[in-house]
Structures are given as structure tokens and as C-alpha cells.
Amino acid sequence: MGTFVQQCINGLTIGCTYALVAVGFTLIFGVLRVVYLSHGAVLAASSYLGLYALAYSGSVLIAIATGIIGGALLGFIVEYMTVRPFRGQNHLIPMVATASVATIIQEVLRLTFQGGQPIAYPRAITSALYEWKFSEFRIYVTLGQITIALVAILLVVALNLAVKRSWMGRGIRSVADSEWVSSLLGVHVNAISAQTVALGSSLAGAAGVLLGLTVPAIDPHFGETLQFKALAITLFAGLGSVPGAVIGGIMLGLVEAFASGYLATSYRDLFAYVMMIVILSVRPAGLLGRQPAQRV
């Protein structure tokens, strides 16, 4: 029982970071219909920014804020370079363009920070361990795990409120429904495009710092695996569904944690991707995706 509960806690922690990355990816795809392959590079760059902010300030909150701001600014730049110029063209063009910019960002990181060698976040800040004793087992939770869960929940709730309750959110929802109609109604599509990518990238920036607090070390390419997991979550959770991305990210984290806890770490990705294939075979539109309407 203790192992089960402990792996649930570990899975929820991992799942919260996956959810942050996937929600940003889903938001960009759902609004702009762009496969944004700079997401992992923005995450890695923000993680480096957070590391140096943490080293200078000693505050985890300042490091997270730096990652969020840095991710948003990088999102603005990438959108201006790779999404805006190719709007309305074949969807493969912005996909290749964002992948190219991702390579540029990774190479800049490699040439700038210790030759691309892995760098570790200081562990003492979030390694404080809390123990809960029950009649038959004990549960251990670190300060880092608590921080990840709280920040992830706050950011997802804030994003949901921003999209549903603000003027910017109205513009985002309008463009998601129809970019052409939105432009006819006076919506500044370029501004909405930049804001959408910046919002999604800011979540990736936060995830980069949070992951830096938990993984052994970061490097310029450590965001690539997370980016493709975010793409997979977007597909099996339902294209453009933010709640689906949250649920899918947590599900993926739990599956990986149980596979690592009861079998071996090497089985983690195997079970995760098998789960995705099974879900897509049963529900091709994803967990919370809508089935396309059939015209007769």
C-alpha cells in the first residue's frame, strides 16, 4: 500500500510538469493550428535562465518567474520569425521553421553555457523531505514536489481564467474558431498570434525551471523528449483541449511512475506510449476531443 501511494505522489508530480508543457503546446495548436516544434528548446532555454536567477537570488519563486518571463519573450521572438510570416501557407512550413529555430536556440545554449555540458540545479533548496507516518507505511514528499504541484495548479487555473474572462482570452477564442471571421470583426490576428505563443511558451518556461529542480541535470537538448511527449499528449487527449491536456499529462505521469516503481525505469516509456496507442484506437478523437461531424 505504501509503495502504491508513494508512486501516486511521484506520478502526480511528474504529471504536473507534463501537463504544463502539454497545455502550452495544446493552446498554440488549438488556436493557430501550428505544430510548434520550438517548445522544447524554449523550455530548455528558460531552464537555464531559471538556474542563473536561482544562483543569484537564492529564491525559487524568482527563478520560476524568470523562467516564465523568459519563455514568454522567446515565444514572442519565435512567433515573429516562424509563425507570422507563414500564416495561411502549408502547415508544414511553420513546423519546419519552428524546428529550425529550435536547433538555433539549442546551439546557442551549447556554445554559451559550459560547452553544452549538463548543469545541475542546487539541490539543497528543494530537497527538504517531509514524512507522514501511517499505521502500516510511510509517505515521503519533498519540498520540490510540493512546489511543482502548487505552481502547476496555479498556472493552469490562471491560464483558464485568462482565456475565459479577459479581453485577450476573447480574442484567442475568436481566432481559434475562425481566423478569417475574427479579422473581419476587427480582431488583430497578429497580436493574438503573438499572445498565444507567448502564453504557451511561458508555461513551458515554468515547466523548464520546475524540471530543473527535480531532474539530475539539464542540457540544451533535455526539452526534446518532453516536447514530443507533449505532442503525444495533445493527440491522445484531444486536439485543442486544454482540460484533456491536463488529464493526459497526469495520466502519463502516473503510468510512468507505476512502471518505474513496480517494474524498471527502462519500461517507463514503453508503457506510456502503449497507453496512448490503446486510447487512440478506442477514441480516435482523443479523451476529450470532439468527433468530426459528418456532412450528408
Phi and psi in degrees as a GROMACS rama.xvg file:
@    title "Ramachandran Plot"
@    xaxis  label "Phi"
@    yaxis  label "Psi"
@TYPE xy
-62.4306  -40.789  GLY-2
-63.9026  -40.3526  THR-3
-62.1591  -48.5695  PHE-4
-65.7055  -40.6812  VAL-5
-62.7112  -41.5616  GLN-6
-69.6112  -30.6152  GLN-7
-61.5356  -43.9848  CYS-8
-64.5174  -44.943  ILE-9
-62.798  -41.7318  ASN-10
-65.4641  -39.7694  GLY-11
-64.8869  -36.7667  LEU-12
-64.2534  -49.195  THR-13
-61.3697  -43.5639  ILE-14
-62.5546  -32.6884  GLY-15
-64.8453  -40.7953  CYS-16
-68.3143  -40.7862  THR-17
-60.7864  -40.1584  TYR-18
-63.536  -41.2622  ALA-19
-60.7382  -46.8709  LEU-20
-64.1757  -43.8615  VAL-21
-69.0049  -36.3903  ALA-22
-63.7388  -43.4109  VAL-23
-61.6147  -43.5538  GLY-24
-63.581  -43.9259  PHE-25
-64.6026  -40.673  THR-26
-60.0802  -46.9846  LEU-27
-64.3744  -44.6111  ILE-28
-67.5262  -42.5074  PHE-29
-65.0065  -31.5429  GLY-30
-90.255  -47.3408  VAL-31
-101.597  -9.31914  LEU-32
56.715  43.174  ARG-33
-122.495  131.283  VAL-34
-81.8783  101.517  VAL-35
-89.8453  91.9287  TYR-36
-88.7553  14.0806  LEU-37
-94.6512  0.703809  SER-38
-60.4667  -46.5462  HIS-39
-66.9518  -36.9744  GLY-40
-69.0158  -38.6906  ALA-41
-63.3144  -40.4355  VAL-42
-59.9779  -46.1901  LEU-43
-64.9216  -44.7411  ALA-44
-61.3787  -41.6606  ALA-45
-65.8776  -33.6107  SER-46
-64.2365  -39.4583  SER-47
-64.9654  -43.0483  TYR-48
-60.1503  -43.3165  LEU-49
-63.7086  -36.9645  GLY-50
-60.8087  -46.9855  LEU-51
-73.109  -32.135  TYR-52
-64.9952  -38.4823  ALA-53
-66.8482  -39.0676  LEU-54
-65.3028  -37.5882  ALA-55
-82.7016  -35.7221  TYR-56
-99.7413  -28.557  SER-57
74.5208  8.55308  GLY-58
-113.473  125.85  SER-59
-66.3348  -37.7078  VAL-60
-64.7763  -39.6163  LEU-61
-66.0689  -38.3904  ILE-62
-63.2222  -42.9427  ALA-63
-65.3767  -43.7872  ILE-64
-61.6493  -38.2914  ALA-65
-64.5339  -41.5095  THR-66
-62.8297  -40.5905  GLY-67
-65.2545  -47.7127  ILE-68
-65.9488  -44.0777  ILE-69
-62.4951  -41.4491  GLY-70
-62.7806  -41.7352  GLY-71
-64.0645  -43.3013  ALA-72
-64.8641  -42.0009  LEU-73
-63.1971  -36.1344  LEU-74
-61.6328  -43.246  GLY-75
-57.6977  -45.3074  PHE-76
-65.5762  -46.4195  ILE-77
-65.0087  -39.3703  VAL-78
-62.35  -42.3379  GLU-79
-65.9562  -33.5644  TYR-80
-86.0435  -33.391  MET-81
-123.407  -21.0968  THR-82
-102.484  -50.9944  VAL-83
-61.1855  -44.2901  ARG-84
-66.0189  -20.8134  PRO-85
-112.41  16.7169  PHE-86
-63.1311  134.5  ARG-87
87.4629  -5.7289  GLY-88
-95.8559  -178.473  GLN-89
-53.8822  134.874  ASN-90
-64.2491  -17.9856  HIS-91
-70.769  -26.1631  LEU-92
-66.3151  -53.1727  ILE-93
-64.1058  -29.9582  PRO-94
-63.2264  -46.4802  MET-95
-66.7726  -38.7722  VAL-96
-63.9989  -43.7248  ALA-97
-67.5941  -35.0219  THR-98
-64.4989  -37.761  ALA-99
-66.5969  -43.9329  SER-100
-64.1123  -35.8017  VAL-101
-59.9518  -42.4258  ALA-102
-63.3513  -39.6364  THR-103
-62.3072  -45.5139  ILE-104
-60.9811  -44.21  ILE-105
-62.9743  -39.6954  GLN-106
-69.1689  -37.3242  GLU-107
-62.4566  -43.0704  VAL-108
-62.3582  -42.2129  LEU-109
-63.5178  -41.0307  ARG-110
-80.2197  -16.355  LEU-111
-98.9357  -42.1157  THR-112
-108.692  97.8403  PHE-113
52.3949  37.7681  GLN-114
62.6625  23.4669  GLY-115
80.0594  5.17683  GLY-116
-70.2754  147.497  GLN-117
-57.8019  139.941  PRO-118
-124.867  135.958  ILE-119
-102.159  141.171  ALA-120
-69.6532  150.07  TYR-121
-63.9774  130.243  PRO-122
-84.4537  -26.4851  ARG-123
-61.4863  -27.0246  ALA-124
-69.048  -41.1818  ILE-125
-118.119  15.1214  THR-126
-91.518  0.499527  SER-127
-56.9  131.064  ALA-128
-109.249  130.429  LEU-129
-110.877  137.851  TYR-130
-122.825  133.006  GLU-131
-117.094  124.553  TRP-132
-99.3607  130.602  LYS-133
-117.42  -179.944  PHE-134
-62.3786  -37.1839  SER-135
-119.213  -7.11661  GLU-136
-156.375  172.555  PHE-137
-125.666  147.847  ARG-138
-120.26  135.698  ILE-139
-118.411  132.052  TYR-140
-135.028  133.308  VAL-141
-92.7998  160.946  THR-142
-62.1965  -33.4269  LEU-143
-62.2684  -41.326  GLY-144
-64.9063  -41.4955  GLN-145
-63.6204  -42.1388  ILE-146
-61.6635  -45.0767  THR-147
-59.869  -47.8621  ILE-148
-62.4878  -47.1961  ALA-149
-64.6563  -45.8677  LEU-150
-65.253  -41.9619  VAL-151
-61.7682  -44.8864  ALA-152
-62.8488  -46.1229  ILE-153
-61.4654  -42.4098  LEU-154
-69.5725  -40.3238  LEU-155
-66.548  -41.1632  VAL-156
-64.6724  -43.0394  VAL-157
-62.8514  -41.3382  ALA-158
-62.6903  -42.985  LEU-159
-61.6241  -42.7297  ASN-160
-66.1159  -40.0205  LEU-161
-64.0284  -39.9104  ALA-162
-72.6926  -35.1992  VAL-163
-94.6632  -23.5186  LYS-164
-117.311  -7.43272  ARG-165
-108.706  163.945  SER-166
-63.8972  -38.4471  TRP-167
-61.5868  -41.5164  MET-168
-62.9529  -36.6404  GLY-169
-63.5276  -41.2627  ARG-170
-64.3392  -40.8375  GLY-171
-62.405  -44.7401  ILE-172
-66.9527  -34.0246  ARG-173
-66.0253  -46.3289  SER-174
-66.076  -35.295  VAL-175
-62.1875  -36.3456  ALA-176
-73.2797  -47.7741  ASP-177
-163.051  111.643  SER-178
-65.1824  -39.7063  GLU-179
-65.8677  -48.1972  TRP-180
-63.8834  -38.9916  VAL-181
-60.6181  -42.7704  SER-182
-64.6633  -35.7265  SER-183
-66.7283  -30.1519  LEU-184
-86.4208  3.21957  LEU-185
95.9955  8.66619  GLY-186
-75.6242  132.567  VAL-187
-79.7502  95.0585  HIS-188
-63.5514  -39.0795  VAL-189
-60.8985  -42.1831  ASN-190
-65.585  -42.1054  ALA-191
-64.8456  -39.2117  ILE-192
-60.1441  -46.7467  SER-193
-64.3384  -42.3771  ALA-194
-64.7864  -38.3674  GLN-195
-65.0146  -48.0351  THR-196
-65.0681  -38.5033  VAL-197
-64.2565  -41.6523  ALA-198
-62.7755  -48.5533  LEU-199
-62.0293  -40.0248  GLY-200
-70.2274  -31.0336  SER-201
-65.6311  -36.2678  SER-202
-66.3471  -39.6867  LEU-203
-63.235  -37.6748  ALA-204
-62.3854  -43.4794  GLY-205
-62.8592  -42.806  ALA-206
-62.7929  -36.2518  ALA-207
-62.0128  -42.7913  GLY-208
-69.0923  -43.2292  VAL-209
-63.2259  -39.4989  LEU-210
-67.5276  -37.2478  LEU-211
-58.508  -29.8055  GLY-212
-75.1158  -15.2449  LEU-213
-117.33  -35.5014  THR-214
-76.3079  156.857  VAL-215
-58.7171  -39.2873  PRO-216
-161.794  159.153  ALA-217
-112.053  155.384  ILE-218
-148.785  171.318  ASP-219
-60.806  -18.2007  PRO-220
-111.166  6.35011  HIS-221
-72.7149  -12.6713  PHE-222
-83.7685  -11.2727  GLY-223
-63.7929  -47.0192  GLU-224
-60.2605  -41.8252  THR-225
-65.5754  -35.5729  LEU-226
-62.3091  -45.3322  GLN-227
-74.2758  -27.6521  PHE-228
-67.5156  -38.1735  LYS-229
-62.88  -40.3219  ALA-230
-62.4381  -43.7102  LEU-231
-64.2313  -41.5442  ALA-232
-62.22  -41.7748  ILE-233
-58.5178  -38.5906  THR-234
-72.1416  -49.923  LEU-235
-82.0364  -15.545  PHE-236
-86.6472  -21.4619  ALA-237
120.025  117.764  GLY-238
-58.4508  125.066  LEU-239
80.8337  3.54875  GLY-240
-95.6452  109.512  SER-241
-67.1773  -46.2801  VAL-242
-59.242  -37.4646  PRO-243
-63.3165  -37.815  GLY-244
-65.3416  -38.6328  ALA-245
-64.7915  -49.6394  VAL-246
-63.1709  -42.7201  ILE-247
-64.4514  -40.7831  GLY-248
-63.1055  -42.6034  GLY-249
-67.6345  -41.1191  ILE-250
-59.523  -45.07  MET-251
-62.4274  -42.4316  LEU-252
-61.6451  -41.6993  GLY-253
-65.938  -43.5969  LEU-254
-61.3816  -44.4717  VAL-255
-64.343  -40.7639  GLU-256
-64.8558  -43.362  ALA-257
-68.3864  -38.1481  PHE-258
-63.626  -40.2158  ALA-259
-71.541  -37.1542  SER-260
-75.5525  -38.1873  GLY-261
-99.3352  -20.5367  TYR-262
-117.918  -96.8187  LEU-263
-155.786  156.961  ALA-264
-58.4268  -31.9716  THR-265
-65.7783  -18.8224  SER-266
-88.243  -4.70907  TYR-267
-58.7154  -55.2647  ARG-268
-68.5387  -32.692  ASP-269
-58.5356  -52.3075  LEU-270
-67.3341  -35.1422  PHE-271
-62.7382  -47.4746  ALA-272
-76.2667  -28.4681  TYR-273
-63.3471  -41.2852  VAL-274
-58.6467  -42.8139  MET-275
-63.0318  -43.4841  MET-276
-63.856  -40.4599  ILE-277
-63.3099  -44.3947  VAL-278
-63.3269  -44.1926  ILE-279
-67.9775  -30.7452  LEU-280
-70.3738  -30.3403  SER-281
-86.4249  -41.6695  VAL-282
-128.202  90.489  ARG-283
-58.846  -27.5165  PRO-284
-82.3836  -3.66518  ALA-285
96.5405  174.231  GLY-286
-58.8709  -49.8316  LEU-287
-117.508  14.7532  LEU-288
-77.6668  156.319  GLY-289
-93.0806  136.189  ARG-290
-68.6994  134.763  GLN-291
-63.4411  137.946  PRO-292
-71.3238  139.3  ALA-293
-95.4191  126.459  GLN-294
-89.416  135.033  ARG-295
